[in-house]
Amino acid sequence: MLLPILRWPDPRLSQPCAPAVLDDDLRQLAADMLETMYAAPGRGLAAPQVGRLVRLFVMDVTWKEGARSPQVFVNPEVLALSGARLTGPEGCLSIPGPVTEVERAEAVHLRWTDLEGTRKDAWLTGFAAICAQHEYDHLDGILTLDRLGAEARALAEAAVQA
Ligand code: ZN
């Protein structure tokens, strides 16, 4: 089922999310979020973006170039960041319009639970690392706009499509 995507400045996008409980409801939410992400189209979507304030995000960073490889991250934790700090363009489905320049770590060590309840742990690099840091921020109520300086933020806010 396609879910409506909340748009900034909806206050729910700025709230920290509660731990997710892995049950059938959460599995359905993850499936709906993937469907919504592909339709948007986007490469990542966090639960608060569809109004559910739980620590869950979905991601597929390569589907636009080939086959789908959906990933679901339940209760992700950032264990470490490493490598250079890179500044690159990021869009957000909740902030249509501006592409913002956000600084991120080159690599992120993430721990999470998958939909089968298996604990996972991996270093993500490349675009996956950037996307995961972006989606993880959503779980703490942090948007790309919050990572900009005052001037860049004002420009980005002015560029948000009504
Ligand atoms: Zn976003």
Backbone and ligand atoms as CSV (ligand in chain L), in Angstrom:
chain,resi,resn,atom,element,x,y,z
A,1,MET,N,N,0.848,-1.182,0.000
A,1,MET,CA,C,0.000,0.000,0.000
A,1,MET,C,C,0.890,1.242,0.000
A,2,LEU,N,N,0.573,2.177,-0.873
A,2,LEU,CA,C,1.332,3.422,-0.889
A,2,LEU,C,C,0.936,4.272,0.315
A,3,LEU,N,N,1.946,4.844,0.964
A,3,LEU,CA,C,1.711,5.668,2.147
A,3,LEU,C,C,1.996,7.126,1.800
A,4,PRO,N,N,1.217,8.055,2.356
A,4,PRO,CA,C,1.531,9.466,2.130
A,4,PRO,C,C,2.835,9.841,2.823
A,5,ILE,N,N,3.679,10.597,2.128
A,5,ILE,CA,C,4.964,11.028,2.687
A,5,ILE,C,C,4.795,12.416,3.302
A,6,LEU,N,N,5.138,12.523,4.575
A,6,LEU,CA,C,5.056,13.817,5.256
A,6,LEU,C,C,6.074,14.769,4.667
A,7,ARG,N,N,5.703,16.034,4.655
A,7,ARG,CA,C,6.612,17.049,4.144
A,7,ARG,C,C,6.997,18.038,5.233
A,8,TRP,N,N,8.263,18.423,5.175
A,8,TRP,CA,C,8.718,19.515,6.017
A,8,TRP,C,C,7.798,20.706,5.765
A,9,PRO,N,N,7.392,21.495,6.775
A,9,PRO,CA,C,7.836,21.449,8.171
A,9,PRO,C,C,6.892,20.666,9.104
A,10,ASP,N,N,6.385,19.541,8.676
A,10,ASP,CA,C,5.554,18.734,9.573
A,10,ASP,C,C,6.345,18.425,10.850
A,11,PRO,N,N,5.788,18.759,12.023
A,11,PRO,CA,C,6.560,18.603,13.272
A,11,PRO,C,C,6.940,17.155,13.584
A,12,ARG,N,N,6.201,16.189,13.009
A,12,ARG,CA,C,6.557,14.785,13.271
A,12,ARG,C,C,7.927,14.430,12.701
A,13,LEU,N,N,8.389,15.199,11.705
A,13,LEU,CA,C,9.698,14.925,11.111
A,13,LEU,C,C,10.846,15.347,12.021
A,14,SER,N,N,10.524,16.103,13.043
A,14,SER,CA,C,11.579,16.622,13.925
A,14,SER,C,C,11.583,15.956,15.288
A,15,GLN,N,N,10.868,14.840,15.400
A,15,GLN,CA,C,10.811,14.159,16.700
A,15,GLN,C,C,11.663,12.908,16.701
A,16,PRO,N,N,12.333,12.640,17.827
A,16,PRO,CA,C,13.083,11.385,17.921
A,16,PRO,C,C,12.116,10.203,17.964
A,17,CYS,N,N,12.517,9.099,17.346
A,17,CYS,CA,C,11.643,7.930,17.233
A,17,CYS,C,C,11.917,6.924,18.345
A,18,ALA,N,N,10.900,6.150,18.666
A,18,ALA,CA,C,10.993,5.125,19.709
A,18,ALA,C,C,11.493,3.814,19.103
A,19,PRO,N,N,12.061,2.936,19.921
A,19,PRO,CA,C,12.491,1.631,19.402
A,19,PRO,C,C,11.319,0.904,18.723
A,20,ALA,N,N,11.646,0.203,17.641
A,20,ALA,CA,C,10.627,-0.542,16.901
A,20,ALA,C,C,10.456,-1.927,17.515
A,21,VAL,N,N,9.232,-2.430,17.467
A,21,VAL,CA,C,8.940,-3.799,17.910
A,21,VAL,C,C,8.701,-4.634,16.659
A,22,LEU,N,N,9.480,-5.709,16.521
A,22,LEU,CA,C,9.383,-6.527,15.308
A,22,LEU,C,C,8.169,-7.456,15.403
A,23,ASP,N,N,7.117,-7.077,14.693
A,23,ASP,CA,C,5.917,-7.913,14.654
A,23,ASP,C,C,5.301,-7.789,13.252
A,24,ASP,N,N,4.138,-8.418,13.061
A,24,ASP,CA,C,3.535,-8.403,11.727
A,24,ASP,C,C,3.206,-6.991,11.263
A,25,ASP,N,N,2.810,-6.151,12.193
A,25,ASP,CA,C,2.507,-4.764,11.851
A,25,ASP,C,C,3.747,-4.060,11.309
A,26,LEU,N,N,4.891,-4.310,11.942
A,26,LEU,CA,C,6.130,-3.666,11.485
A,26,LEU,C,C,6.556,-4.230,10.128
A,27,ARG,N,N,6.363,-5.552,9.926
A,27,ARG,CA,C,6.703,-6.147,8.628
A,27,ARG,C,C,5.852,-5.533,7.517
A,28,GLN,N,N,4.579,-5.312,7.818
A,28,GLN,CA,C,3.700,-4.686,6.825
A,28,GLN,C,C,4.130,-3.248,6.562
A,29,LEU,N,N,4.481,-2.544,7.634
A,29,LEU,CA,C,4.948,-1.169,7.480
A,29,LEU,C,C,6.189,-1.125,6.587
A,30,ALA,N,N,7.134,-2.041,6.812
A,30,ALA,CA,C,8.363,-2.074,6.007
A,30,ALA,C,C,8.032,-2.333,4.541
A,31,ALA,N,N,7.104,-3.268,4.281
A,31,ALA,CA,C,6.717,-3.572,2.900
A,31,ALA,C,C,6.074,-2.347,2.246
A,32,ASP,N,N,5.201,-1.682,2.986
A,32,ASP,CA,C,4.536,-0.486,2.451
A,32,ASP,C,C,5.540,0.643,2.220
A,33,MET,N,N,6.512,0.758,3.114
A,33,MET,CA,C,7.519,1.814,2.953
A,33,MET,C,C,8.379,1.553,1.714
A,34,LEU,N,N,8.722,0.281,1.450
A,34,LEU,CA,C,9.505,-0.025,0.246
A,34,LEU,C,C,8.694,0.318,-1.005
A,35,GLU,N,N,7.421,-0.074,-1.006
A,35,GLU,CA,C,6.565,0.224,-2.157
A,35,GLU,C,C,6.490,1.741,-2.374
A,36,THR,N,N,6.343,2.467,-1.280
A,36,THR,CA,C,6.244,3.932,-1.337
A,36,THR,C,C,7.557,4.547,-1.820
A,37,MET,N,N,8.672,3.982,-1.349
A,37,MET,CA,C,9.993,4.492,-1.749
A,37,MET,C,C,10.220,4.304,-3.250
A,38,TYR,N,N,9.901,3.087,-3.756
A,38,TYR,CA,C,10.109,2.837,-5.185
A,38,TYR,C,C,9.212,3.723,-6.041
A,39,ALA,N,N,7.989,3.965,-5.562
A,39,ALA,CA,C,7.043,4.763,-6.338
A,39,ALA,C,C,7.410,6.239,-6.334
A,40,ALA,N,N,8.117,6.684,-5.295
A,40,ALA,CA,C,8.322,8.138,-5.080
A,40,ALA,C,C,8.937,8.887,-6.277
A,41,PRO,N,N,10.028,8.462,-6.940
A,41,PRO,CA,C,10.921,7.368,-6.599
A,41,PRO,C,C,12.057,7.878,-5.719
A,42,GLY,N,N,12.518,6.990,-4.822
A,42,GLY,CA,C,13.635,7.365,-3.968
A,42,GLY,C,C,14.495,6.157,-3.675
A,43,ARG,N,N,15.581,6.377,-2.933
A,43,ARG,CA,C,16.519,5.299,-2.601
A,43,ARG,C,C,16.494,4.966,-1.116
A,44,GLY,N,N,15.785,5.765,-0.339
A,44,GLY,CA,C,15.703,5.489,1.086
A,44,GLY,C,C,14.459,6.161,1.657
A,45,LEU,N,N,13.918,5.564,2.723
A,45,LEU,CA,C,12.741,6.149,3.370
A,45,LEU,C,C,12.740,5.705,4.829
A,46,ALA,N,N,12.506,6.658,5.711
A,46,ALA,CA,C,12.484,6.353,7.145
A,46,ALA,C,C,11.047,6.416,7.650
A,47,ALA,N,N,10.754,5.609,8.679
A,47,ALA,CA,C,9.383,5.495,9.176
A,47,ALA,C,C,8.754,6.840,9.553
A,48,PRO,N,N,9.485,7.757,10.189
A,48,PRO,CA,C,8.840,9.034,10.522
A,48,PRO,C,C,8.361,9.800,9.287
A,49,GLN,N,N,8.957,9.526,8.129
A,49,GLN,CA,C,8.520,10.215,6.907
A,49,GLN,C,C,7.113,9.791,6.484
A,50,VAL,N,N,6.638,8.651,7.019
A,50,VAL,CA,C,5.251,8.249,6.758
A,50,VAL,C,C,4.439,8.322,8.053
A,51,GLY,N,N,4.934,9.122,9.002
A,51,GLY,CA,C,4.165,9.408,10.200
A,51,GLY,C,C,4.232,8.354,11.288
A,52,ARG,N,N,5.171,7.406,11.167
A,52,ARG,CA,C,5.320,6.373,12.199
A,52,ARG,C,C,6.635,6.623,12.924
A,53,LEU,N,N,6.542,6.994,14.189
A,53,LEU,CA,C,7.739,7.436,14.908
A,53,LEU,C,C,8.449,6.265,15.567
A,54,VAL,N,N,8.888,5.325,14.739
A,54,VAL,CA,C,9.639,4.156,15.209
A,54,VAL,C,C,10.947,4.046,14.436
A,55,ARG,N,N,11.923,3.367,15.077
A,55,ARG,CA,C,13.274,3.329,14.518
A,55,ARG,C,C,13.381,2.241,13.435
A,56,LEU,N,N,13.003,2.623,12.242
A,56,LEU,CA,C,12.979,1.726,11.084
A,56,LEU,C,C,13.234,2.552,9.830
A,57,PHE,N,N,14.154,2.069,8.979
A,57,PHE,CA,C,14.232,2.680,7.645
A,57,PHE,C,C,14.490,1.617,6.597
A,58,VAL,N,N,14.140,1.953,5.377
A,58,VAL,CA,C,14.362,1.050,4.243
A,58,VAL,C,C,15.250,1.767,3.234
A,59,MET,N,N,15.956,0.960,2.442
A,59,MET,CA,C,16.932,1.554,1.536
A,59,MET,C,C,17.176,0.602,0.373
A,60,ASP,N,N,17.373,1.147,-0.788
A,60,ASP,CA,C,17.854,0.377,-1.943
A,60,ASP,C,C,18.625,1.368,-2.798
A,61,VAL,N,N,19.935,1.339,-2.685
A,61,VAL,CA,C,20.726,2.394,-3.312
A,61,VAL,C,C,21.060,2.099,-4.766
A,62,THR,N,N,20.754,0.892,-5.249
A,62,THR,CA,C,21.184,0.549,-6.617
A,62,THR,C,C,20.033,0.286,-7.576
A,63,TRP,N,N,18.776,0.303,-7.106
A,63,TRP,CA,C,17.693,-0.169,-7.962
A,63,TRP,C,C,17.521,0.663,-9.219
A,64,LYS,N,N,17.912,1.940,-9.171
A,64,LYS,CA,C,17.722,2.771,-10.365
A,64,LYS,C,C,18.682,2.359,-11.480
A,65,GLU,N,N,19.742,1.610,-11.102
A,65,GLU,CA,C,20.721,1.162,-12.105
A,65,GLU,C,C,20.519,-0.294,-12.491
A,66,GLY,N,N,19.625,-1.016,-11.852
A,66,GLY,CA,C,19.482,-2.432,-12.191
A,66,GLY,C,C,18.436,-3.102,-11.341
A,67,ALA,N,N,18.715,-4.342,-10.921
A,67,ALA,CA,C,17.731,-5.109,-10.164
A,67,ALA,C,C,17.538,-4.515,-8.772
A,68,ARG,N,N,16.378,-4.756,-8.214
A,68,ARG,CA,C,16.092,-4.264,-6.874
A,68,ARG,C,C,16.814,-5.099,-5.817
A,69,SER,N,N,17.321,-4.419,-4.800
A,69,SER,CA,C,17.891,-5.136,-3.651
A,69,SER,C,C,17.474,-4.386,-2.382
A,70,PRO,N,N,16.193,-4.572,-2.015
A,70,PRO,CA,C,15.658,-3.844,-0.859
A,70,PRO,C,C,16.324,-4.269,0.439
A,71,GLN,N,N,16.588,-3.304,1.301
A,71,GLN,CA,C,17.143,-3.581,2.621
A,71,GLN,C,C,16.283,-2.910,3.669
A,72,VAL,N,N,16.054,-3.615,4.767
A,72,VAL,CA,C,15.234,-3.091,5.862
A,72,VAL,C,C,16.094,-3.062,7.121
A,73,PHE,N,N,16.127,-1.928,7.779
A,73,PHE,CA,C,16.944,-1.737,8.979
A,73,PHE,C,C,16.019,-1.453,10.161
A,74,VAL,N,N,15.908,-2.421,11.064
A,74,VAL,CA,C,15.087,-2.274,12.269
A,74,VAL,C,C,16.026,-1.932,13.429
A,75,ASN,N,N,15.685,-0.890,14.160
A,75,ASN,CA,C,16.495,-0.433,15.303
A,75,ASN,C,C,17.991,-0.338,14.978
A,76,PRO,N,N,18.331,0.384,13.913
A,76,PRO,CA,C,19.749,0.520,13.569
A,76,PRO,C,C,20.503,1.333,14.621
A,77,GLU,N,N,21.761,0.997,14.775
A,77,GLU,CA,C,22.654,1.757,15.657
A,77,GLU,C,C,23.914,2.074,14.874
A,78,VAL,N,N,24.382,3.295,14.997
A,78,VAL,CA,C,25.666,3.661,14.404
A,78,VAL,C,C,26.747,3.331,15.429
A,79,LEU,N,N,27.606,2.361,15.097
A,79,LEU,CA,C,28.666,1.955,16.020
A,79,LEU,C,C,29.909,2.807,15.834
A,80,ALA,N,N,30.152,3.243,14.594
A,80,ALA,CA,C,31.331,4.060,14.321
A,80,ALA,C,C,31.195,4.735,12.972
A,81,LEU,N,N,31.873,5.860,12.859
A,81,LEU,CA,C,32.002,6.548,11.575
A,81,LEU,C,C,33.483,6.588,11.271
A,82,SER,N,N,33.846,6.451,9.984
A,82,SER,CA,C,35.267,6.542,9.697
A,82,SER,C,C,35.508,7.120,8.319
A,83,GLY,N,N,36.787,7.340,8.031
A,83,GLY,CA,C,37.153,7.884,6.729
A,83,GLY,C,C,37.007,9.386,6.692
A,84,ALA,N,N,37.130,9.906,5.481
A,84,ALA,CA,C,37.056,11.347,5.289
A,84,ALA,C,C,35.637,11.831,5.517
A,85,ARG,N,N,35.513,13.102,5.761
A,85,ARG,CA,C,34.188,13.729,5.781
A,85,ARG,C,C,33.958,14.283,4.375
A,86,LEU,N,N,32.901,13.796,3.740
A,86,LEU,CA,C,32.612,14.190,2.364
A,86,LEU,C,C,31.375,15.071,2.340
A,87,THR,N,N,31.417,16.089,1.497
A,87,THR,CA,C,30.243,16.932,1.339
A,87,THR,C,C,29.672,16.683,-0.049
A,88,GLY,N,N,28.417,16.245,-0.081
A,88,GLY,CA,C,27.812,15.944,-1.377
A,88,GLY,C,C,26.344,16.309,-1.379
A,89,PRO,N,N,25.749,16.327,-2.590
A,89,PRO,CA,C,24.350,16.729,-2.710
A,89,PRO,C,C,23.400,15.653,-2.200
A,90,GLU,N,N,22.390,16.084,-1.462
A,90,GLU,CA,C,21.370,15.159,-0.979
A,90,GLU,C,C,19.993,15.755,-1.187
A,91,GLY,N,N,19.097,14.920,-1.660
A,91,GLY,CA,C,17.694,15.294,-1.703
A,91,GLY,C,C,16.977,14.538,-0.599
A,92,CYS,N,N,15.731,14.904,-0.355
A,92,CYS,CA,C,14.935,14.214,0.659
A,92,CYS,C,C,13.490,14.218,0.185
A,93,LEU,N,N,12.846,13.054,0.259
A,93,LEU,CA,C,11.462,12.961,-0.211
A,93,LEU,C,C,10.526,13.850,0.607
A,94,SER,N,N,10.925,14.209,1.817
A,94,SER,CA,C,10.093,15.064,2.657
A,94,SER,C,C,10.378,16.548,2.444
A,95,ILE,N,N,11.411,16.835,1.634
A,95,ILE,CA,C,11.781,18.234,1.379
A,95,ILE,C,C,11.928,18.407,-0.137
A,96,PRO,N,N,10.821,18.344,-0.879
A,96,PRO,CA,C,10.922,18.400,-2.340
A,96,PRO,C,C,11.450,19.746,-2.813
A,97,GLY,N,N,12.359,19.698,-3.759
A,97,GLY,CA,C,12.896,20.940,-4.309
A,97,GLY,C,C,14.391,21.043,-4.146
A,98,PRO,N,N,14.861,21.514,-2.988
A,98,PRO,CA,C,16.290,21.802,-2.877
A,98,PRO,C,C,17.154,20.545,-2.793
A,99,VAL,N,N,18.315,20.620,-3.428
A,99,VAL,CA,C,19.351,19.610,-3.224
A,99,VAL,C,C,20.383,20.285,-2.340
A,100,THR,N,N,20.584,19.732,-1.148
A,100,THR,CA,C,21.441,20.385,-0.162
A,100,THR,C,C,22.796,19.702,-0.102
A,101,GLU,N,N,23.810,20.467,0.250
A,101,GLU,CA,C,25.172,19.936,0.389
A,101,GLU,C,C,25.402,19.604,1.857
A,102,VAL,N,N,25.470,18.316,2.148
A,102,VAL,CA,C,25.565,17.872,3.538
A,102,VAL,C,C,26.866,17.104,3.734
A,103,GLU,N,N,27.516,17.350,4.881
A,103,GLU,CA,C,28.767,16.651,5.181
A,103,GLU,C,C,28.460,15.323,5.876
A,104,ARG,N,N,29.067,14.248,5.377
A,104,ARG,CA,C,28.868,12.909,5.946
A,104,ARG,C,C,30.209,12.189,6.043
A,105,ALA,N,N,30.226,11.156,6.886
A,105,ALA,CA,C,31.406,10.306,6.943
A,105,ALA,C,C,31.413,9.372,5.737
A,106,GLU,N,N,32.618,9.026,5.299
A,106,GLU,CA,C,32.799,8.165,4.133
A,106,GLU,C,C,32.309,6.730,4.393
A,107,ALA,N,N,32.423,6.293,5.633
A,107,ALA,CA,C,32.022,4.920,5.968
A,107,ALA,C,C,31.317,4.921,7.313
A,108,VAL,N,N,30.344,4.023,7.442
A,108,VAL,CA,C,29.603,3.926,8.705
A,108,VAL,C,C,29.462,2.453,9.084
A,109,HIS,N,N,29.748,2.184,10.355
A,109,HIS,CA,C,29.589,0.831,10.886
A,109,HIS,C,C,28.217,0.777,11.541
A,110,LEU,N,N,27.343,-0.022,10.957
A,110,LEU,CA,C,25.951,-0.055,11.384
A,110,LEU,C,C,25.610,-1.426,11.949
A,111,ARG,N,N,24.794,-1.431,13.019
A,111,ARG,CA,C,24.236,-2.674,13.540
A,111,ARG,C,C,22.726,-2.533,13.503
A,112,TRP,N,N,22.027,-3.592,13.099
A,112,TRP,CA,C,20.570,-3.504,13.018
A,112,TRP,C,C,19.990,-4.905,13.087
A,113,THR,N,N,18.652,-4.969,13.078
A,113,THR,CA,C,17.940,-6.241,13.042
A,113,THR,C,C,17.195,-6.290,11.714
A,114,ASP,N,N,17.177,-7.474,11.071
A,114,ASP,CA,C,16.404,-7.567,9.832
A,114,ASP,C,C,14.993,-8.075,10.147
A,115,LEU,N,N,14.182,-8.233,9.116
A,115,LEU,CA,C,12.769,-8.575,9.347
A,115,LEU,C,C,12.578,-9.986,9.872
A,116,GLU,N,N,13.628,-10.825,9.770
A,116,GLU,CA,C,13.547,-12.180,10.338
A,116,GLU,C,C,14.000,-12.186,11.798
A,117,GLY,N,N,14.442,-11.025,12.279
A,117,GLY,CA,C,14.891,-10.949,13.662
A,117,GLY,C,C,16.371,-11.237,13.829
A,118,THR,N,N,17.088,-11.358,12.714
A,118,THR,CA,C,18.525,-11.628,12.770
A,118,THR,C,C,19.290,-10.329,12.995
A,119,ARG,N,N,20.230,-10.375,13.936
A,119,ARG,CA,C,21.086,-9.207,14.172
A,119,ARG,C,C,22.121,-9.130,13.065
A,120,LYS,N,N,22.291,-7.961,12.501
A,120,LYS,CA,C,23.245,-7.764,11.416
A,120,LYS,C,C,24.216,-6.669,11.828
A,121,ASP,N,N,25.324,-6.658,11.130
A,121,ASP,CA,C,26.374,-5.707,11.473
A,121,ASP,C,C,27.266,-5.595,10.240
A,122,ALA,N,N,27.452,-4.379,9.755
A,122,ALA,CA,C,28.256,-4.214,8.545
A,122,ALA,C,C,28.809,-2.799,8.462
A,123,TRP,N,N,29.925,-2.695,7.766
A,123,TRP,CA,C,30.448,-1.385,7.380
A,123,TRP,C,C,29.834,-1.033,6.035
A,124,LEU,N,N,29.192,0.095,5.952
A,124,LEU,CA,C,28.661,0.569,4.676
A,124,LEU,C,C,29.597,1.648,4.149
A,125,THR,N,N,29.788,1.634,2.835
A,125,THR,CA,C,30.656,2.630,2.214
A,125,THR,C,C,29.950,3.185,0.974
A,126,GLY,N,N,30.581,4.173,0.356
A,126,GLY,CA,C,30.035,4.727,-0.880
A,126,GLY,C,C,28.671,5.348,-0.645
A,127,PHE,N,N,27.805,5.263,-1.654
A,127,PHE,CA,C,26.510,5.914,-1.544
A,127,PHE,C,C,25.664,5.302,-0.427
A,128,ALA,N,N,25.841,4.003,-0.174
A,128,ALA,CA,C,25.073,3.354,0.897
A,128,ALA,C,C,25.375,4.005,2.245
A,129,ALA,N,N,26.638,4.386,2.462
A,129,ALA,CA,C,27.012,5.024,3.726
A,129,ALA,C,C,26.326,6.381,3.870
A,130,ILE,N,N,26.293,7.134,2.782
A,130,ILE,CA,C,25.672,8.465,2.812
A,130,ILE,C,C,24.170,8.320,3.063
A,131,CYS,N,N,23.557,7.416,2.292
A,131,CYS,CA,C,22.105,7.224,2.399
A,131,CYS,C,C,21.734,6.742,3.803
A,132,ALA,N,N,22.502,5.800,4.348
A,132,ALA,CA,C,22.196,5.267,5.677
A,132,ALA,C,C,22.299,6.370,6.739
A,133,GLN,N,N,23.306,7.241,6.623
A,133,GLN,CA,C,23.438,8.342,7.593
A,133,GLN,C,C,22.265,9.314,7.476
A,134,HIS,N,N,21.812,9.543,6.246
A,134,HIS,CA,C,20.654,10.418,6.021
A,134,HIS,C,C,19.399,9.815,6.668
A,135,GLU,N,N,19.158,8.533,6.401
A,135,GLU,CA,C,17.947,7.884,6.938
A,135,GLU,C,C,18.032,7.752,8.460
A,136,TYR,N,N,19.216,7.444,8.950
A,136,TYR,CA,C,19.403,7.325,10.403
A,136,TYR,C,C,19.086,8.657,11.093
A,137,ASP,N,N,19.517,9.747,10.487
A,137,ASP,CA,C,19.212,11.074,11.031
A,137,ASP,C,C,17.708,11.252,11.227
A,138,HIS,N,N,16.914,10.766,10.258
A,138,HIS,CA,C,15.456,10.909,10.382
A,138,HIS,C,C,14.949,10.286,11.683
A,139,LEU,N,N,15.574,9.198,12.121
A,139,LEU,CA,C,15.108,8.511,13.333
A,139,LEU,C,C,15.373,9.336,14.584
A,140,ASP,N,N,16.308,10.273,14.472
A,140,ASP,CA,C,16.580,11.188,15.584
A,140,ASP,C,C,15.904,12.546,15.366
A,141,GLY,N,N,15.048,12.635,14.359
A,141,GLY,CA,C,14.352,13.898,14.089
A,141,GLY,C,C,15.232,14.948,13.443
A,142,ILE,N,N,16.317,14.499,12.786
A,142,ILE,CA,C,17.250,15.435,12.163
A,142,ILE,C,C,17.059,15.398,10.640
A,143,LEU,N,N,16.870,16.567,10.039
A,143,LEU,CA,C,16.708,16.683,8.587
A,143,LEU,C,C,17.972,17.291,7.987
A,144,THR,N,N,18.113,17.148,6.669
A,144,THR,CA,C,19.269,17.751,5.989
A,144,THR,C,C,19.357,19.237,6.322
A,145,LEU,N,N,18.195,19.896,6.402
A,145,LEU,CA,C,18.180,21.343,6.690
A,145,LEU,C,C,18.879,21.646,8.004
A,146,ASP,N,N,18.761,20.729,8.963
A,146,ASP,CA,C,19.361,20.940,10.284
A,146,ASP,C,C,20.884,20.835,10.239
A,147,ARG,N,N,21.416,20.278,9.164
A,147,ARG,CA,C,22.871,20.120,9.061
A,147,ARG,C,C,23.520,21.228,8.234
A,148,LEU,N,N,22.721,22.224,7.864
A,148,LEU,CA,C,23.247,23.332,7.062
A,148,LEU,C,C,23.540,24.537,7.942
A,149,GLY,N,N,24.429,25.391,7.472
A,149,GLY,CA,C,24.636,26.672,8.118
A,149,GLY,C,C,23.416,27.551,7.888
A,150,ALA,N,N,23.337,28.651,8.626
A,150,ALA,CA,C,22.143,29.501,8.581
A,150,ALA,C,C,21.837,29.998,7.169
A,151,GLU,N,N,22.882,30.394,6.442
A,151,GLU,CA,C,22.666,30.954,5.106
A,151,GLU,C,C,22.184,29.891,4.133
A,152,ALA,N,N,22.876,28.738,4.144
A,152,ALA,CA,C,22.490,27.645,3.248
A,152,ALA,C,C,21.093,27.143,3.590
A,153,ARG,N,N,20.784,27.131,4.869
A,153,ARG,CA,C,19.455,26.675,5.276
A,153,ARG,C,C,18.362,27.612,4.757
A,154,ALA,N,N,18.612,28.908,4.852
A,154,ALA,CA,C,17.622,29.881,4.373
A,154,ALA,C,C,17.389,29.702,2.873
A,155,LEU,N,N,18.477,29.495,2.123
A,155,LEU,CA,C,18.349,29.277,0.674
A,155,LEU,C,C,17.571,28.007,0.387
A,156,ALA,N,N,17.889,26.937,1.124
A,156,ALA,CA,C,17.214,25.652,0.900
A,156,ALA,C,C,15.730,25.764,1.241
A,157,GLU,N,N,15.425,26.430,2.354
A,157,GLU,CA,C,14.013,26.566,2.742
A,157,GLU,C,C,13.229,27.337,1.693
A,158,ALA,N,N,13.897,28.330,1.101
A,158,ALA,CA,C,13.219,29.132,0.077
A,158,ALA,C,C,12.960,28.323,-1.194
A,159,ALA,N,N,13.765,27.261,-1.384
A,159,ALA,CA,C,13.652,26.452,-2.605
A,159,ALA,C,C,12.688,25.268,-2.446
A,160,VAL,N,N,12.143,25.088,-1.254
A,160,VAL,CA,C,11.207,23.977,-1.047
A,160,VAL,C,C,9.945,24.239,-1.859
A,161,GLN,N,N,9.546,23.214,-2.606
A,161,GLN,CA,C,8.334,23.346,-3.427
A,161,GLN,C,C,7.099,23.330,-2.546
A,162,ALA,N,N,6.183,24.196,-2.869
A,162,ALA,CA,C,4.937,24.264,-2.082
A,162,ALA,C,C,4.093,23.018,-2.329
L,1,ZN,ZN,ZN,15.164,12.308,3.956
